[in-house]
Amino acid sequence: MVVDARECICRWSPRFGPPRSAKPKAGLQATLHNLSANNTQDKHFAIKLFRTADSSYNSHQHLLLRLPRYRIAQLYFVSRALAHLFATMATDSLITSLKTANLLPSKIIPDTFTPTVILSITFPSISPSEGSFVRVSDVKSTPTISISSPTPSPSAQSFTFMLIDPDAPTPDDPKFAYWRHWVVTSISSAELDASNILASGTTLTPYLAPGPKDESGPHRYLFLLFKEPEALSLGKADVGGEEFVDRRSFGAAEFVEKWGLELVGVQWMRGVGDGWKGDEKSEL
């Protein structure tokens, strides 16, 4: 979305568009050609500008590195402003979805919660967000968790991630809530890969794919990221066993309070069995 907006600005803004003498061309590649200069300046700005736009960055890196400094700086700061705008919109939409699903406020998400980190969840065939539906077969494989932060911190931090189910075994009888599907701790910001944040963490509970029964109503699955207090060190004994029955009735709220964790990011999905016959629209 940000990439498209940047391209629109490049193509249509009088300040950032190609010079009038240039022959009109279409697309980002043509725009970068038209803005190219003979000398190479400020490579740092150029790289940061399209670092998150993999296809554009990889395809047009040589053009970006030929832009004059003032053009790069202009585009960079405009893109930062747009990124902040889209992050704000995403935050508002997420908060609304959590409130609609009675997840905010809840034992694990306080009514004062405002995300400072935006979580993205990617399975091989689906990227659920804000309560979108998944089937059991969609989520068998371990997903990739990525983040973007509208309010980055200059200091080193560490994080705990968890995936829990407040609706186990069924939403009508959640006697096993919270079901602990996944816990990763000691995710250091110093070694953080924003495209796969769990790569540098310590797994205390391996991923267990959601498996709601076909006859159950949709389960709400919460992906949660917490900032850890300084020098926190947790082990498997602190969260419980890995066996199937050991994962049920996890005291997530008590765990968070005991270890002084601060919620900074949330994403969620609704999960149903492959044979579920309900109406997704009526559940929203």
Secondary structure, DSSP 8 states (H G I E B T S, - for coil): -HHHHHHHHHHH-TTTS--TTS----HHHHHHHHH--SS---HHHHHHHTTT-HHHHHHHHHHHTTS-HHHHHHHHHHHHHHHHHHHHHHHHHHHHHHHHTT-SSSSSS-TT---SSEEEEE-SS----TTEEEEGGGGSS--EEEEE-SS--SS--EEEEEEEETT-SBTTB-TT-SEEEEEEEEEEGGG--TTSGGGGSEEEE--------TTS--EEEEEEEEE--TT----HHHH---STGGGTT--HHHHHHHHT-EEEEEEEEEEE-TT--S-HHHH-
